[in-house]
Amino acid sequence: MDIFEKVVNNMGPLGQYADYGWGYFYFPKLEGEISNRMLFRGKPVLVWSLNNYLGLANHPEVREADARAAEEYGMAYPMGARMMSGQTAYHEQLERELAAFEKKEAAYLLNYGYMGMVSIIDSLIDRHDVVVYDSDAHACILDGLRMHMGKRFVYPHNNMEKLETSLKRAQKLVDQTGGGILVITEGVYGMAGDLGNLPGILQFKDKYGFRLLVDDAHGFGTMGTTGAGTSEEQKVMDGVDVYFGTFAKAMAGIGGFVATDKPIVKALAFNMRSQIFAKSLPMPMVIGALKRLELLRNKPELKENLWTIVRALQSGLREKGFNLGRTQSPVTPVFLQGGLGEAAQIVVDLRENYGIFCSMVIYPVVPKGVIMLRLIPTAVHTLEDVKYTIDSFSNVREKLDAGKYSDGTFPTVADKY
């Protein structure tokens, strides 16, 4: 079979609906200033779908820093990869400040968090090593593990008994190979919103001698007393060997970083292929990240505002009987029962009749028969936004229970909207 024919004939579980939902359910365009209210197809909507946790995307000081850096340096400088011609004093300054914030010896900037994680895993381990990882690991972790030529064991999400079972198996193997064990977990799980059980994992560290890598994309800036992340929240910062954070969430930017021991950072800098062979972060993004980090450190009211909205939204939804699963973070999943057709009609109803834009998650991300509406509260939302959303969701649930979304048809968004 021709490769192109094969690809077109097998678009995958989501791609099979590409022609139907393009521009509405998939690849929708939100326009206007990044905020709690934006435009969708020319109509104003209340947006719960952006990872702008601290509201920094359009913070005046951030906008000014971004603009000044772009005016002074343009978007091209520095040209080339860090190792060859892309190193600057500002890159080094940001790394020092991130390392100090995370209480690590050193840090290294990543031009994109996703590819950075792939290369972190690839650089830390070889075929003699064994990886033990949580079953709910993010796609960037799974893609990194695909490159691993050694053994790997997965344990059910946050199941410490099964984790130890996997560690015992891993120990037997490394005793033979002479390798080591790397445990990988997330700090905040981006779909369910619960936390990785870092203290539970660390109880086995002395016994099995592993190293712990934590992907804290959703925890950096939102969790912990200072915003240093889930390890700070759970008071185990010293137990995390390799800390990964991204600028794409609380920092409302592009890129990320890895923080660990200084010799390990040096080794990563010389071996992370996604960084060695890719362009360095442009100067405006680096200087902008410095400003964002400064605000994160010096303006605790940003995180306080976020959590005021989080608590109001989550407590209000629970009081109305909504199932939010196991979330312990700003990530707010709302679970309903229904099929794909009902999910599609709910989303259209929310957007067209209630002016609420949130993400819909369906099978295969969640089990068949489950609809997950994923809300991301931010510091720029208001308590009025929260009340309106809770009331609207209550109305939608009444319609769902009454079977008003169960006529077996899909809304004709392509034609109507």
C-alpha positions as CSV (number, residue, x, y, z in Angstrom):
1,M,0.0,0.0,0.0
2,D,1.1,3.5,-0.7
3,I,2.2,5.3,2.5
4,F,-0.1,8.3,1.8
5,E,-3.0,6.0,1.1
6,K,-2.4,4.2,4.4
7,V,-2.2,7.4,6.4
8,V,-5.4,8.9,4.9
9,N,-7.3,5.6,5.4
10,N,-6.3,5.4,9.0
11,M,-6.6,8.9,10.6
12,G,-6.7,7.5,14.1
13,P,-9.4,7.7,16.9
14,L,-9.5,11.5,16.8
15,G,-8.6,12.2,13.2
16,Q,-11.6,10.2,11.9
17,Y,-13.7,13.2,12.9
18,A,-11.4,15.8,11.4
19,D,-13.7,16.9,8.6
20,Y,-16.7,17.1,10.9
21,G,-15.2,19.0,13.8
22,W,-12.3,21.0,12.3
23,G,-12.2,24.6,13.6
24,Y,-14.8,23.9,16.3
25,F,-13.9,20.9,18.4
26,Y,-10.4,20.6,16.9
27,F,-8.1,23.5,16.2
28,P,-10.6,26.2,17.3
29,K,-9.5,29.8,17.0
30,L,-9.7,32.0,20.1
31,E,-9.0,35.7,19.3
32,G,-8.4,38.9,21.2
33,E,-6.4,39.6,24.3
34,I,-5.5,36.4,26.3
35,S,-7.8,36.7,29.2
36,N,-10.9,35.2,30.8
37,R,-13.0,36.5,28.0
38,M,-12.1,36.2,24.3
39,L,-13.8,35.8,20.9
40,F,-14.7,32.5,19.3
41,R,-16.1,32.7,15.8
42,G,-16.8,36.4,16.4
43,K,-18.8,35.9,19.6
44,P,-17.6,36.7,23.1
45,V,-17.0,33.6,25.3
46,L,-15.9,33.0,28.9
47,V,-12.7,30.9,28.5
48,W,-11.8,28.1,30.8
49,S,-9.3,26.5,28.4
50,L,-6.0,28.4,28.7
51,N,-3.1,27.4,31.0
52,N,-2.5,31.1,31.9
53,Y,-2.6,30.1,35.6
54,L,-1.2,33.3,37.1
55,G,-2.5,35.7,34.5
56,L,0.9,36.6,33.3
57,A,0.2,36.3,29.5
58,N,-1.0,40.0,29.4
59,H,0.4,41.3,32.7
60,P,1.6,44.9,32.0
61,E,5.1,44.3,33.3
62,V,5.4,41.1,31.2
63,R,4.1,42.8,28.1
64,E,6.6,45.7,28.6
65,A,9.5,43.3,29.1
66,D,8.6,41.2,26.1
67,A,8.3,44.3,23.9
68,R,11.5,45.9,25.0
69,A,13.5,42.7,24.5
70,A,11.9,42.2,21.0
71,E,12.7,45.8,20.1
72,E,16.3,45.6,21.3
73,Y,17.2,42.1,20.1
74,G,14.6,41.0,17.5
75,M,13.2,37.5,17.5
76,A,16.3,35.9,15.8
77,Y,19.0,36.5,18.4
78,P,20.8,34.4,19.4
79,M,21.2,32.5,16.2
80,G,22.1,28.8,16.4
81,A,22.0,26.1,19.1
82,R,23.3,26.8,22.6
83,M,26.4,24.7,22.1
84,M,27.5,26.4,18.9
85,S,26.5,30.1,18.9
86,G,23.3,30.4,20.9
87,Q,24.7,31.1,24.4
88,T,24.1,34.5,26.1
89,A,24.5,35.9,29.6
90,Y,20.7,36.2,29.9
91,H,20.3,32.4,29.3
92,E,22.8,31.8,32.0
93,Q,21.2,34.3,34.4
94,L,17.8,32.6,33.9
95,E,19.3,29.2,34.6
96,R,20.9,30.5,37.9
97,E,17.7,32.0,39.1
98,L,15.6,28.9,38.3
99,A,18.1,26.7,40.0
100,A,18.0,28.9,43.1
101,F,14.2,29.0,43.1
102,E,14.1,25.1,42.9
103,K,16.9,24.8,45.5
104,K,19.0,22.8,43.1
105,E,22.7,23.3,42.2
106,A,22.1,24.1,38.5
107,A,19.5,24.3,35.8
108,Y,19.5,24.2,32.0
109,L,17.0,25.9,29.6
110,L,15.0,23.9,27.2
111,N,13.7,25.4,23.9
112,Y,10.5,23.4,24.1
113,G,9.5,21.5,27.2
114,Y,8.0,18.5,25.4
115,M,11.2,17.7,23.4
116,G,13.3,18.6,26.4
117,M,11.7,15.8,28.4
118,V,12.2,13.3,25.6
119,S,15.9,14.2,25.6
120,I,16.3,14.3,29.4
121,I,15.1,10.7,29.6
122,D,17.3,9.6,26.6
123,S,20.3,11.3,28.1
124,L,20.0,9.9,31.7
125,I,19.7,6.2,30.9
126,D,21.1,3.5,28.7
127,R,20.3,-0.1,27.8
128,H,21.6,-1.3,31.1
129,D,19.2,0.9,33.2
130,V,15.6,0.2,34.1
131,V,12.8,2.8,34.2
132,V,9.8,2.5,36.5
133,Y,7.0,5.0,35.7
134,D,3.4,5.9,36.5
135,S,0.7,4.7,34.2
136,D,-0.8,8.2,33.8
137,A,2.5,9.6,32.5
138,H,2.3,12.4,29.9
139,A,2.9,11.8,26.2
140,C,6.4,13.5,26.4
141,I,7.4,10.9,29.0
142,L,6.1,8.0,26.9
143,D,7.8,9.3,23.8
144,G,11.1,9.6,25.7
145,L,10.7,6.0,26.9
146,R,10.2,4.8,23.3
147,M,13.8,5.6,22.8
148,H,15.0,3.5,25.7
149,M,16.6,0.3,24.7
150,G,16.5,-1.2,28.2
151,K,13.6,-2.6,30.3
152,R,10.8,-0.5,31.7
153,F,8.0,-1.2,34.1
154,V,4.8,0.7,34.5
155,Y,2.8,0.8,37.8
156,P,-0.9,1.7,38.2
157,H,-1.4,5.4,38.9
158,N,-0.1,6.3,42.4
159,N,-0.3,2.7,43.5
160,M,2.6,2.4,45.9
161,E,2.2,-1.3,46.5
162,K,2.5,-2.0,42.7
163,L,5.4,0.5,42.6
164,E,7.4,-1.5,45.0
165,T,6.6,-4.7,43.0
166,S,8.0,-3.0,39.9
167,L,11.0,-1.8,41.9
168,K,11.8,-5.3,43.0
169,R,11.7,-6.5,39.4
170,A,13.9,-3.6,38.4
171,Q,16.4,-4.4,41.2
172,K,16.8,-7.9,40.0
173,L,17.5,-6.8,36.5
174,V,20.1,-4.1,37.4
175,D,21.8,-6.5,39.7
176,Q,22.5,-8.4,36.5
177,T,23.2,-5.5,34.1
178,G,25.1,-3.2,36.4
179,G,22.7,-0.4,35.6
180,G,20.6,1.8,37.7
181,I,16.9,2.6,38.3
182,L,15.1,5.8,37.2
183,V,11.6,6.4,38.6
184,I,9.5,8.9,36.7
185,T,6.3,10.6,37.9
186,E,4.4,13.8,37.4
187,G,3.9,16.5,40.1
188,V,0.4,17.5,38.9
189,Y,-1.4,15.3,36.5
190,G,-2.7,17.6,33.8
191,M,-6.0,15.7,33.0
192,A,-7.2,14.5,36.4
193,G,-5.5,17.3,38.4
194,D,-4.3,15.0,41.2
195,L,-0.8,15.0,42.6
196,G,1.9,12.4,42.2
197,N,2.6,10.7,45.5
198,L,6.1,12.0,45.9
199,P,6.4,11.1,49.6
200,G,5.1,7.6,48.9
201,I,7.6,7.1,46.1
202,L,10.5,8.4,48.2
203,Q,9.8,6.0,51.0
204,F,11.5,3.3,48.8
205,K,14.5,5.4,47.7
206,D,17.0,4.2,50.3
207,K,16.0,0.6,49.8
208,Y,16.2,0.5,46.0
209,G,18.7,3.3,45.3
210,F,16.8,4.8,42.4
211,R,16.9,8.4,41.1
212,L,13.6,10.3,40.8
213,L,12.6,12.5,37.8
214,V,9.5,14.7,38.3
215,D,7.6,16.3,35.4
216,D,6.0,19.3,37.2
217,A,4.6,21.2,34.2
218,H,1.3,22.0,35.9
219,G,2.8,22.3,39.4
220,F,5.5,24.9,38.7
221,G,4.2,28.3,39.7
222,T,0.9,27.0,41.1
223,M,1.8,24.6,43.9
224,G,3.8,25.1,47.1
225,T,4.2,28.0,49.4
226,T,6.4,30.0,47.0
227,G,5.2,28.4,43.8
228,A,8.2,26.2,43.5
229,G,6.0,23.2,42.7
230,T,4.6,20.0,43.9
231,S,7.8,18.9,45.6
232,E,7.6,22.1,47.7
233,E,3.9,21.5,48.3
234,Q,4.7,18.0,49.6
235,K,7.8,19.1,51.5
236,V,10.2,16.7,49.6
237,M,12.3,19.1,47.4
238,D,15.5,17.4,48.5
239,G,14.2,14.0,47.5
240,V,13.6,15.0,43.9
241,D,16.8,14.3,41.9
242,V,15.7,15.8,38.6
243,Y,13.0,18.5,38.4
244,F,11.4,19.5,35.1
245,G,9.3,22.6,34.7
246,T,7.8,24.3,31.7
247,F,7.2,28.0,30.8
248,A,4.0,27.1,28.9
249,K,1.7,27.0,31.9
250,A,2.1,29.3,34.9
251,M,4.7,31.4,33.1
252,A,2.6,31.8,30.0
253,G,5.5,31.5,27.7
254,I,7.5,29.1,25.6
255,G,10.3,26.7,26.7
256,G,11.2,25.0,29.9
257,F,14.0,23.9,32.2
258,V,15.6,21.0,34.0
259,A,17.1,21.5,37.5
260,T,19.4,19.0,39.2
261,D,23.0,18.5,40.4
262,K,25.6,20.6,38.6
263,P,27.5,17.7,37.1
264,I,24.3,16.2,35.7
265,V,23.3,19.5,34.1
266,K,26.7,19.6,32.4
267,A,26.2,16.0,31.1
268,L,22.7,16.8,29.9
269,A,23.9,20.0,28.1
270,F,26.3,17.8,26.1
271,N,23.9,15.0,25.4
272,M,20.3,16.3,24.9
273,R,19.9,15.9,21.2
274,S,16.7,18.0,21.1
275,Q,18.7,20.9,22.4
276,I,22.1,20.3,20.7
277,F,20.5,20.2,17.3
278,A,17.8,22.9,17.8
279,K,17.9,26.7,17.9
280,S,18.4,28.4,21.3
281,L,15.5,30.2,22.9
282,P,15.2,33.7,21.4
283,M,16.2,36.5,23.6
284,P,12.7,38.1,24.1
285,M,11.5,34.7,25.5
286,V,14.5,34.5,27.9
287,I,14.2,38.1,29.1
288,G,10.5,37.7,29.3
289,A,10.9,34.6,31.4
290,L,13.2,36.5,33.8
291,K,10.4,39.0,34.3
292,R,7.8,36.3,34.8
293,L,10.0,34.5,37.3
294,E,10.5,37.8,39.2
295,L,6.8,38.3,39.4
296,L,6.2,34.7,40.5
297,R,8.7,35.2,43.3
298,N,7.8,38.7,44.4
299,K,4.0,38.9,43.9
300,P,2.5,36.0,45.9
301,E,-0.9,37.6,45.4
302,L,-0.9,36.2,41.8
303,K,-1.0,32.6,43.2
304,E,-3.4,33.7,45.9
305,N,-5.8,35.1,43.3
306,L,-5.5,31.8,41.4
307,W,-6.4,29.7,44.4
308,T,-9.3,32.0,45.4
309,I,-10.8,31.1,42.0
310,V,-9.9,27.5,42.2
311,R,-11.5,27.0,45.6
312,A,-14.6,28.9,44.7
313,L,-15.0,26.9,41.4
314,Q,-14.3,23.5,42.8
315,S,-16.2,23.8,46.0
316,G,-19.2,25.3,44.2
317,L,-19.3,22.5,41.6
318,R,-19.0,19.9,44.3
319,E,-21.8,21.5,46.3
320,K,-24.0,21.1,43.2
321,G,-23.1,17.4,43.1
322,F,-20.7,17.4,40.2
323,N,-18.0,14.8,40.1
324,L,-14.5,16.4,39.9
325,G,-12.7,13.1,40.4
326,R,-9.5,13.3,42.5
327,T,-8.1,16.8,41.6
328,Q,-5.9,18.5,44.2
329,S,-4.7,21.3,41.9
330,P,-6.1,24.1,39.8
331,V,-6.9,21.6,37.0
332,T,-10.7,21.0,37.3
333,P,-12.2,18.1,35.4
334,V,-16.0,17.8,35.4
335,F,-17.1,14.2,34.7
336,L,-20.5,13.5,33.0
337,Q,-22.0,10.3,31.5
338,G,-22.7,10.1,27.8
339,G,-21.5,9.2,24.4
340,L,-19.7,11.2,21.7
341,G,-22.9,12.6,20.3
342,E,-24.0,13.9,23.6
343,A,-20.6,15.3,24.3
344,A,-20.6,17.2,21.1
345,Q,-24.0,18.7,21.7
346,I,-23.1,19.8,25.2
347,V,-20.0,21.6,23.9
348,V,-22.0,23.4,21.2
349,D,-24.7,24.3,23.7
350,L,-22.2,25.7,26.1
351,R,-20.4,27.8,23.4
352,E,-23.4,29.0,21.5
353,N,-26.1,29.4,24.1
354,Y,-24.1,30.0,27.3
355,G,-21.0,31.6,25.9
356,I,-18.7,29.2,27.8
357,F,-15.6,27.8,26.1
358,C,-14.0,24.8,27.8
359,S,-12.2,21.7,26.5
360,M,-14.0,18.5,25.9
361,V,-12.2,15.2,26.5
362,I,-13.5,11.9,25.2
363,Y,-12.4,8.3,24.5
364,P,-9.6,7.2,24.2
365,V,-8.3,9.8,26.8
366,V,-11.1,8.8,29.2
367,P,-13.2,5.6,29.2
368,K,-16.0,5.1,26.8
369,G,-19.3,6.5,28.1
370,V,-17.5,9.3,30.0
371,I,-17.5,12.9,29.1
372,M,-14.9,15.1,30.7
373,L,-15.2,18.9,30.6
374,R,-11.8,20.3,31.6
375,L,-11.7,23.7,33.2
376,I,-8.5,25.7,33.9
377,P,-9.1,28.5,36.4
378,T,-6.7,31.4,36.3
379,A,-5.9,34.5,38.4
380,V,-7.8,36.7,35.9
381,H,-11.1,34.9,36.3
382,T,-13.6,36.5,38.7
383,L,-16.0,35.1,41.2
384,E,-18.8,36.3,38.9
385,D,-17.3,34.0,36.2
386,V,-17.4,31.2,38.7
387,K,-21.0,31.6,39.7
388,Y,-22.2,32.0,36.1
389,T,-20.3,28.8,35.1
390,I,-21.6,26.7,38.0
391,D,-25.2,27.8,37.1
392,S,-24.7,27.1,33.4
393,F,-23.2,23.7,34.1
394,S,-26.2,22.9,36.4
395,N,-28.6,23.8,33.5
396,V,-26.6,21.6,31.1
397,R,-26.7,18.6,33.4
398,E,-30.4,18.9,33.8
399,K,-30.7,18.8,30.0
400,L,-28.4,15.8,29.9
401,D,-30.3,13.9,32.5
402,A,-33.6,14.7,30.7
403,G,-32.2,13.2,27.5
404,K,-32.2,16.4,25.5
405,Y,-28.8,15.7,24.1
406,S,-29.6,12.0,23.3
407,D,-31.3,12.2,19.9
408,G,-28.4,10.4,18.3
409,T,-27.4,13.2,16.0
410,F,-24.4,15.4,15.9
411,P,-24.8,19.2,15.8
412,T,-24.1,20.5,12.4
413,V,-21.4,22.9,13.5
414,A,-19.7,23.1,10.1
415,D,-22.9,24.4,8.4
416,K,-24.5,26.3,11.2
417,Y,-21.6,28.0,12.7
